């Protein structure tokens, strides 16, 4: 669930173990999590109509090669 994942990344509970002086931009793990969420959203948007045709073509090409072996 993208909304739940986003909520986990963007919410910091009171008494967090993170140092008070660390901003969101300086928190490497938080930045990675946000980047991963953005990548997931971009890929999902790009393949919103189902499976990518290029992926299907590549799968078929692999099957042909395997049959010829």
N, C-alpha and C positions, 0 to 999 in steps of 0.2 A: 504494500500500500504506500504509494508515494507521499501521501499527506502524513502518514505516521512516521515515515523515515525522515521527512523534513522536520517534523516536530521534535524528533529525537536529536537532530543535529542542531537545531536552533534554540533549544531550551537549555538553560543552565540552572540547576537547582540551587537553592540557598545553601551556603556552606560547602560549595563545590571545592574539590581538592585542587583545582587550578589556581595558580597564583593570582592575586588581585591585580597585579600590574600587567598581566598578559591580556592583550586585546585579541579579538577574534581574528584579526589579520595576522597576528604573530603566532597563533596556535596552529601548528603544522597539522596535527591530527584532525582538527575541526575543518581546516581548509581542504584536506584530502577528502573528508566525508562530504563536504559540500560539492567539491569537484566531481566526485563519484555520482552524487545525486543528479548533477547537471548532465553528466555523460549519459546516465540512464534515461533521463528525460529526452535528450537529443536523439538517442538511438531509437527509443520507443516512438518518437514523433516521425523519424525517418522511415520506420518500418510499420507505420500504423495501418497499412492496408494488408498486412499479413506477411508471409515469408518473402524475402527479397528474391527476385528472379535470378540475379547473379549468383546467389547462394545455391539455388536449385540447379543452375547450370553447372556450377562447380561440383556439386554432389553427383550429378549425372556423369560428369567427366571422370570422377574418381571411380564410380561403378564400372564404367567402360574399361578403364585401365585394369582394374582388379579382375574383370572377367577375362581379359586378354592374357593375364599372367599364367 
